[in-house]
């Protein structure tokens, strides 16, 4: 009756987190960036995107 979703092929693959650098934002938030990227810049961009988060 409805087409099965199992037959569709996805072109998206998840990034390999073992090849990325973890940046800890707070006790429950961790973001992953490229190995050569600046972690302070990543924190700045994170807080710029989510301005309602408090820096503690």
C-alpha positions in Angstrom: 0.0 0.0 0.0 2.7 2.5 1.0 6.3 2.3 -0.3 8.8 0.9 2.2 11.4 3.2 3.5 13.9 0.4 3.8 14.5 0.4 0.0 15.7 4.1 -0.2 19.4 4.6 -0.3 20.8 7.5 1.8 23.7 9.5 0.6 24.5 10.9 4.0 27.1 9.4 6.2 27.8 10.4 9.8 31.1 12.0 10.6 33.7 9.9 12.3 33.9 11.4 15.8 37.3 9.7 16.5 38.8 11.9 13.9 37.3 15.1 15.4 38.3 17.1 18.5 35.7 17.4 21.3 35.1 20.9 22.8 33.3 20.8 26.2 30.9 23.8 26.5 29.4 22.9 29.9 28.8 19.8 31.9 26.2 18.5 29.5 27.1 20.0 26.1 30.0 18.8 23.9 30.5 19.8 20.3 32.9 18.3 17.9 35.1 20.3 15.5 37.9 19.5 13.0 41.3 18.6 14.4 43.0 21.8 13.3 40.2 24.2 14.3 40.4 26.6 17.2 38.4 25.5 20.2 38.0 29.1 21.6 36.5 30.2 18.3 34.2 27.2 18.3 32.9 28.2 21.8 32.5 31.8 20.7 30.4 30.7 17.6 28.4 28.4 19.8 27.4 31.1 22.2 26.8 33.5 19.4 24.3 31.0 17.9 22.6 30.3 21.2 22.6 33.7 23.1 20.1 32.5 25.7 22.6 30.2 27.2 24.3 31.5 30.4 28.0 31.3 30.8 28.7 29.9 34.2 
